[in-house]
Amino acid sequence: MPEPSERSEAGVPIYRYQEPVGDDAPVGGDPDLIDAITAHIEEHLGPVEQVFHEIVSPTVHVDIYWVAPSRSLPYHTLVTSGMSERPMSVPADMDEWAFAELMVTLPASWPLTMEAWEEEENYWPLRWLKTLARFPHEYGSWLGDGHTVPNGDPPERFAPSTRLCGMMLVPPVSYPERFSALEVSPGRTIHFWSLMPLYREEMELKLKEGIDALLERLDAEGIKEVIDPARKNVAQRRRWWFG
């Protein structure tokens, strides 16, 4: 686990990564793990509509499971399988958080076809699922509750159609509580984290005032996991116009 490069005003550790340190050799996936995650998803979220398989998988084999909108969960749910093939490099006293998978929640109107994914405005949530699922293994680090990863330094928008430019990991509060963790074996519990896209100003607010300040503003606006590329920026400064 690398040491933080610096700390923000709120004491939040900031890590800056340069070159990958992990093994990028092709891998084929863990069949037992795949079966366990599939059963967990279908027990708590509903039937898997489709699995988007990887053809070539460096470091870890990351597939994406799609659960279509239903009456109880009226949005698309996309969940990774494969990030938890290996333990992450967590701090010494946090071994229970060494295994994780990620998920994104998309509105029912979001297009989920190969043709639509040729446009980055439709594909970026899936791109970031795969990118972040490999990130801790490639850089010898870890991802957990409240961690934020910007899209570059300085951060750039995910697609021309949105100003969102960073991802924060949060508990999947819009889903059944029992889905958030899966005990595969004694000492190996997989934690599932939702990806919440953020604006640059929101990431700056978190660094300056801490995560609680950001979460309070998001909660006040009723903003949860369902991705809205044009949602309100809760850290945007108000502008006053005088005529």
C-alpha positions in Angstrom: 0.0 0.0 0.0 1.7 3.3 -1.1 2.0 6.3 1.2 -0.2 9.3 0.3 1.5 12.0 -1.8 -0.1 14.8 0.3 -3.2 15.6 2.3 -6.0 18.0 1.6 -7.2 20.8 3.9 -9.7 18.4 5.4 -7.0 15.8 6.0 -8.0 13.6 3.2 -5.0 11.6 1.9 -4.2 12.2 -1.8 -2.4 9.6 -3.9 -0.8 10.4 -7.2 0.0 7.4 -9.4 2.5 7.5 -12.3 3.2 4.0 -13.7 1.4 0.7 -13.1 3.2 -1.8 -10.9 1.0 -4.8 -11.3 1.2 -7.9 -13.5 -0.6 -7.3 -16.8 -0.4 -10.9 -18.0 -3.7 -12.2 -19.6 -6.0 -14.1 -17.2 -9.1 -16.2 -17.8 -11.2 -15.7 -14.7 -12.2 -17.8 -11.6 -15.2 -20.1 -12.4 -16.1 -20.6 -8.7 -16.0 -16.8 -8.0 -18.1 -16.2 -11.1 -20.7 -18.6 -10.0 -20.9 -17.1 -6.5 -21.2 -13.6 -7.8 -23.9 -14.6 -10.3 -25.9 -16.3 -7.6 -25.6 -13.3 -5.3 -26.8 -10.9 -7.9 -29.8 -13.0 -8.9 -30.8 -13.6 -5.3 -30.9 -9.9 -4.4 -31.3 -7.9 -7.6 -33.1 -10.2 -10.1 -32.2 -12.3 -13.1 -29.1 -11.4 -15.1 -30.3 -10.2 -18.5 -26.8 -10.5 -20.1 -23.2 -10.8 -19.3 -20.7 -8.6 -21.2 -17.7 -10.9 -21.4 -14.1 -9.7 -21.9 -12.2 -11.3 -24.8 -8.7 -10.3 -23.6 -8.2 -9.7 -19.8 -5.0 -8.2 -18.5 -4.4 -8.5 -14.7 -7.9 -9.6 -13.7 -10.8 -10.9 -15.9 -13.6 -8.3 -15.6 -17.0 -9.2 -16.9 -20.1 -6.9 -16.5 -23.4 -8.3 -15.4 -26.6 -6.5 -16.5 -29.8 -6.7 -14.5 -32.6 -5.0 -16.4 -35.1 -2.6 -14.8 -37.8 -4.2 -12.7 -40.8 -3.0 -10.6 -38.7 -3.1 -7.5 -35.5 -1.7 -9.1 -36.6 0.5 -12.0 -33.2 1.1 -13.4 -30.4 -0.7 -15.2 -27.9 -2.2 -12.8 -24.4 -3.1 -14.0 -22.1 -5.1 -11.7 -18.5 -6.2 -12.2 -17.3 -9.8 -11.7 -13.5 -10.3 -11.4 -12.1 -7.4 -9.4 -12.2 -9.7 -6.4 -10.1 -12.4 -8.0 -7.2 -10.9 -6.1 -7.0 -9.0 -2.8 -6.3 -5.3 -3.0 -3.3 -3.8 -1.2 -5.3 -2.5 1.8 -3.7 -1.0 4.9 -2.5 -3.5 7.5 -5.5 -3.1 9.8 -8.2 -3.3 7.0 -7.9 -6.8 5.7 -11.7 -7.2 5.8 -11.9 -4.7 2.9 -9.4 -6.4 0.6 -12.0 -7.8 -1.9 -14.4 -5.6 -3.8 -16.6 -5.4 -6.9 -18.2 -2.3 -8.4 -21.5 -1.3 -9.9 -23.2 1.5 -11.7 -26.9 2.4 -11.8 -28.3 3.8 -15.1 -31.8 5.2 -15.8 -34.1 2.9 -17.7 -33.8 5.1 -20.8 -30.0 4.6 -21.1 -29.1 2.7 -24.3 -27.3 -0.6 -23.7 -26.4 -1.8 -27.2 -23.1 -2.3 -28.9 -24.1 0.3 -31.5 -24.9 2.9 -28.8 -21.6 2.2 -27.0 -19.7 3.4 -30.1 -20.6 6.9 -28.7 -18.6 7.8 -25.6 -21.7 9.6 -24.1 -23.3 6.2 -23.7 -20.2 4.1 -22.9 -18.3 6.0 -20.2 -20.0 4.4 -17.2 -19.0 0.9 -18.4 -15.5 2.1 -19.3 -15.1 3.3 -15.7 -16.4 0.1 -14.3 -13.6 -1.8 -16.1 -11.0 0.9 -15.4 -11.6 1.1 -11.7 -12.0 -2.7 -11.3 -8.4 -3.1 -12.5 -7.0 0.1 -10.9 -6.0 -1.2 -7.5 -4.4 -4.3 -8.9 -2.4 -2.3 -11.5 -1.2 0.3 -9.1 -0.7 -1.8 -5.9 -3.5 0.2 -4.1 -7.1 -0.2 -3.0 -10.5 1.3 -3.4 -13.2 1.5 -0.7 -16.0 3.6 0.8 -15.6 7.3 0.0 -12.6 7.0 -2.3 -12.6 9.4 -5.2 -10.8 9.0 -8.6 -10.7 12.0 -11.0 -10.6 11.6 -14.7 -7.0 12.8 -15.1 -5.1 15.6 -13.4 -6.6 18.1 -13.9 -9.8 16.2 -14.3 -11.6 16.1 -17.7 -15.2 15.5 -18.4 -16.2 11.8 -19.1 -17.8 12.7 -22.4 -18.7 15.9 -24.3 -22.3 15.6 -23.1 -21.5 16.0 -19.4 -19.3 18.0 -17.0 -19.0 15.1 -14.6 -15.3 14.2 -14.3 -14.6 12.0 -11.3 -15.9 8.9 -9.6 -16.6 8.3 -5.9 -17.3 5.0 -4.3 -20.3 4.8 -2.1 -22.4 2.0 -0.5 -25.3 0.8 -2.8 -28.0 2.5 -0.7 -30.7 2.1 -3.5 -30.4 -1.7 -3.2 -31.3 -4.4 -0.6 -28.9 -4.1 2.3 -27.9 -7.8 2.1 -26.5 -7.3 -1.4 -23.7 -5.0 -0.2 -21.5 -7.9 1.0 -20.9 -11.5 -0.1 -19.0 -13.9 2.1 -17.4 -16.3 -0.4 -15.4 -18.2 2.3 -14.1 -17.5 5.9 -11.9 -14.4 5.7 -13.0 -13.5 2.2 -15.9 -11.2 2.0 -16.6 -9.2 -1.2 -17.9 -5.7 -0.7 -20.0 -4.1 -3.5 -19.5 -0.4 -4.1 -21.6 1.9 -6.3 -19.9 4.4 -8.5 -21.2 8.0 -8.2 -19.9 10.5 -10.8 -18.9 13.9 -9.4 -18.3 17.4 -10.8 -14.9 19.0 -10.3 -16.3 21.4 -7.7 -17.7 18.5 -5.7 -14.4 16.8 -5.6 -12.8 20.1 -4.5 -15.5 20.4 -1.8 -14.6 16.9 -0.5 -10.9 17.7 -0.3 -11.5 21.1 1.4 -14.4 20.2 3.9 -14.4 16.4 4.0 -16.7 13.7 2.6 -19.5 14.4 5.1 -20.0 17.9 3.8 -20.3 16.6 0.3 -22.7 13.7 1.2 -24.9 16.1 3.1 -25.3 18.3 0.0 -26.0 15.3 -2.2 -28.5 13.9 0.2 -30.3 17.3 0.5 -30.8 17.2 -3.2 -31.9 13.6 -3.2 -29.0 12.6 -5.4 -28.1 8.9 -5.2 -26.6 6.3 -7.5 -28.7 6.7 -10.6 -26.5 8.5 -13.1 -27.8 11.7 -14.6 -25.2 13.3 -16.8 -26.9 16.7 -16.4 -27.7 16.5 -12.7 -27.4 19.5 -10.4 -23.9 20.4 -9.2 -24.2 20.6 -5.4 -21.0 22.5 -5.0 -21.6 25.1 -7.7 -21.3 28.6 -6.5 -24.5 30.7 -6.7 -24.4 33.6 -9.1 -26.3 36.7 -8.4 -27.4 39.0 -11.3 -28.5 42.5 -10.8 -30.4 44.5 -13.5 
